[in-house]
Amino acid sequence: MIEKKNVKKLAWVAVALVIMALSMTVVSKAASNPENHKKTIEALDEKKADILKLTATSAAASTAIAAIPGDATTPIANKLTDLTSYFLIILVVIFLEKYLVTLTGYATFSILIPAACVLFAAGIGFNRTVLKILAAKIAAFGLVIFMIIPFSMNVSAMIEKTYESTMEETVKEAQDITNEIEKNTDSEGNIIEKALSKIKDGISGLLEKGEELLNQFIELIAVMLVTSCLIPIFIFLFMIWFIRMLFGVQI
């Protein structure tokens, strides 16, 4: 009986060591290879391009609106300028997610899973349940952080499809307003008083368009903050809850 028990322990230890070796040599290389995350990286690059386009468009619109005589449009121009900080936050998050796609794969299968295997083998060898539980927690945590970005990107894509046309319309409207004002400005960038009559609906019309444009930009920022920042957090919390409910492992 004792021999059979020892053989069983050795078998589990051997399995743990094999998993550790495969994780560090085979799975780690595949998980950290950017080619295996091509779709996710391409989706993040598209997001980055959209953010840069919106940033440039809002900055140009702000400059153009600020050139209108009087103080009526100044608050709108200032608000459009303030949006740059929000776009910067989203851009930083996108860059972070892009690099974490491969880094989490390396960290999970080169560090966390091997560490979990060593702890599990030690728990088997020394008959310590606490080591086995710790190994399960580390392995579960590693798998969660590895899957969080691909999962969140799939969820985000469904939301972003709904607002794709809104973003295109916002960019077009901003460009139209900018072009309309720039056509009637002098060499110093100030709008010509006589040209105001040529602009459709005059200053009041531009003011109304500027307010609508600002609202659209704010709406797009809210959507992007949700898809880029909040959804990954919600996915992370959901996966931790799911693992806890399914396996009883509290990370």
C-alpha positions in Angstrom: 0.0 0.0 0.0 2.8 2.4 0.9 4.7 1.6 -2.3 1.5 2.2 -4.4 1.0 5.5 -2.6 4.6 6.5 -3.3 4.3 5.5 -7.0 1.1 7.6 -7.3 2.9 10.6 -5.8 5.8 10.2 -8.1 3.5 9.9 -11.1 1.8 13.2 -10.1 5.2 14.9 -9.6 6.3 13.7 -13.0 3.2 15.0 -14.6 3.7 18.4 -12.9 7.4 18.5 -14.1 6.4 17.5 -17.7 3.7 20.3 -17.7 6.3 22.8 -16.4 8.8 21.8 -19.1 6.2 22.0 -21.9 4.9 25.3 -20.6 8.4 26.9 -20.5 9.7 25.5 -23.8 6.7 25.1 -26.2 3.6 26.9 -24.9 5.5 30.0 -23.7 7.0 30.6 -27.2 3.6 30.2 -28.9 1.8 32.4 -26.3 4.4 35.2 -26.5 4.7 35.2 -30.3 2.9 38.3 -31.8 2.0 36.2 -35.0 -0.3 34.1 -32.8 -2.1 37.3 -31.6 -2.4 38.9 -35.0 -6.2 39.5 -34.9 -6.0 41.1 -31.5 -3.0 43.3 -32.3 -4.7 44.4 -35.6 -7.9 45.3 -33.7 -5.8 47.3 -31.2 -4.0 49.1 -34.1 -7.3 50.0 -35.6 -8.4 51.5 -32.3 -5.2 53.4 -32.1 -5.7 54.8 -35.6 -9.2 55.9 -34.7 -8.0 57.6 -31.6 -5.3 59.5 -33.4 -7.8 60.6 -36.1 -10.2 61.8 -33.5 -7.5 63.7 -31.6 -6.3 65.4 -34.8 -9.8 66.2 -35.9 -10.9 67.7 -32.5 -7.7 69.8 -32.3 -8.2 71.2 -35.8 -11.9 71.9 -35.1 -10.9 73.6 -31.8 -8.4 75.9 -33.5 -10.9 76.8 -36.2 -13.7 77.6 -33.8 -11.4 79.7 -31.6 -10.8 81.9 -34.7 -14.4 83.1 -34.8 -14.7 86.7 -33.5 -16.3 87.1 -30.1 -16.4 85.0 -26.9 -19.5 82.9 -27.8 -17.5 80.0 -29.3 -14.5 80.2 -26.9 -15.9 77.7 -24.3 -16.6 75.1 -27.0 -13.1 75.5 -28.4 -11.6 75.1 -24.9 -13.7 72.0 -24.3 -12.6 70.5 -27.5 -9.0 71.1 -26.6 -9.6 69.5 -23.2 -10.7 66.3 -24.9 -7.1 65.7 -25.9 -6.3 64.4 -22.3 -9.1 61.8 -22.5 -7.9 60.7 -25.9 -4.4 60.4 -24.5 -5.6 58.2 -21.6 -7.4 55.8 -24.1 -4.3 55.8 -26.3 -2.0 54.8 -23.4 -4.4 52.0 -22.4 -4.4 50.7 -26.0 -0.6 50.7 -26.1 -0.6 48.9 -22.8 -3.0 46.2 -24.0 -1.0 45.8 -27.2 2.2 44.9 -25.3 0.4 43.0 -22.6 -1.0 40.6 -25.2 2.4 39.0 -25.6 3.9 39.8 -22.2 1.0 38.1 -20.3 1.6 35.0 -22.4 5.3 35.0 -21.5 4.6 35.7 -17.8 1.9 33.0 -17.6 3.7 30.1 -19.2 7.3 31.0 -18.4 6.8 32.1 -14.8 3.4 31.5 -13.2 2.5 28.0 -14.6 6.1 26.6 -13.9 5.9 28.1 -10.4 2.5 26.5 -9.9 3.9 23.1 -11.1 6.8 23.4 -8.6 4.5 24.2 -5.7 2.1 21.4 -6.7 5.0 18.9 -6.8 6.3 20.1 -3.5 2.8 19.8 -2.0 2.6 16.2 -3.3 6.0 15.4 -2.0 5.7 17.0 1.4 1.9 16.2 1.7 1.1 19.9 2.2 -2.4 20.9 1.0 -1.6 24.6 1.4 1.0 24.3 -1.3 -1.4 22.6 -3.7 -4.0 25.3 -3.1 -1.5 28.0 -3.7 -0.4 26.3 -6.9 -4.0 26.2 -8.1 -4.4 29.9 -7.4 -1.3 30.9 -9.2 -2.2 28.8 -12.2 -5.7 30.2 -12.3 -4.5 33.7 -12.0 -2.0 33.2 -14.8 -4.7 31.8 -17.2 -7.0 34.7 -16.3 -4.5 37.4 -17.1 -3.6 35.6 -20.3 -7.2 35.4 -21.6 -8.4 38.8 -20.4 -7.3 40.9 -23.4 -8.5 38.6 -26.2 -11.8 38.1 -24.5 -12.4 41.8 -23.8 -11.5 42.6 -27.4 -14.2 40.3 -28.7 -16.8 41.9 -26.4 -15.6 45.5 -27.3 -15.8 44.7 -31.0 -19.6 44.1 -30.7 -20.1 47.5 -29.0 -17.8 49.4 -31.3 -19.6 48.2 -34.5 -22.7 50.0 -33.3 -20.8 53.3 -33.0 -18.6 52.9 -36.1 -20.9 55.0 -38.3 -21.2 57.7 -35.5 -17.4 58.1 -35.4 -17.3 58.5 -39.2 -20.1 61.1 -39.1 -18.4 63.0 -36.2 -15.0 63.1 -38.1 -16.8 64.3 -41.3 -18.7 67.0 -39.5 -15.6 68.3 -37.7 -13.7 68.4 -41.0 -16.6 70.2 -42.7 -16.7 72.9 -39.9 -13.0 73.3 -40.0 -12.9 73.6 -43.8 -15.8 76.1 -43.8 -14.0 78.4 -41.3 -10.6 78.0 -42.8 -11.9 79.1 -46.2 -12.9 82.4 -44.6 -9.9 83.2 -42.5 -7.0 85.5 -43.3 -3.3 84.6 -43.4 -3.0 85.1 -39.6 -5.7 82.6 -38.9 -8.4 85.1 -37.9 -11.8 84.9 -39.5 -12.7 87.8 -41.8 -15.7 89.9 -40.5 -17.1 90.2 -44.0 -16.9 86.5 -44.5 -19.3 85.7 -41.7 -22.2 86.5 -44.0 -21.0 83.8 -46.4 -20.9 81.2 -43.7 -24.2 79.3 -43.5 -26.3 80.6 -40.5 -23.4 82.8 -39.4 -21.9 82.6 -35.9 -25.1 81.2 -34.4 -25.1 78.4 -36.9 -21.4 77.6 -36.1 -22.1 77.7 -32.4 -24.9 75.2 -32.7 -22.7 72.9 -34.9 -19.9 73.3 -32.4 -22.1 72.2 -29.5 -23.4 69.2 -31.5 -19.9 68.3 -32.4 -18.7 68.5 -28.8 -21.5 66.3 -27.6 -20.6 63.7 -30.3 -17.0 63.7 -29.3 -17.9 63.2 -25.6 -20.2 60.3 -26.5 -17.4 58.7 -28.5 -15.0 59.2 -25.6 -17.5 57.6 -23.2 -17.8 54.5 -25.5 -14.0 54.2 -26.0 -13.4 54.5 -22.2 -16.0 51.7 -21.7 -14.6 49.4 -24.4 -10.9 50.1 -23.7 -10.8 50.5 -20.0 -13.9 49.2 -18.2 -14.7 46.1 -20.2 -11.2 44.5 -19.5 -11.7 45.1 -15.8 -15.3 43.6 -15.9 -14.0 40.6 -17.9 -11.2 40.1 -15.3 -13.6 40.2 -12.4 -16.1 37.9 -14.2 -13.4 35.3 -14.9 -12.2 35.4 -11.3 -15.8 34.9 -10.2 -16.3 32.1 -12.7 -13.1 30.2 -11.6 -14.2 30.6 -8.0 -17.7 29.2 -8.7 -16.5 26.4 -11.0 -13.4 25.1 -9.1 -13.8 26.7 -5.7 -10.5 28.5 -6.1 -10.5 32.0 -4.5 -7.8 34.1 -6.2 
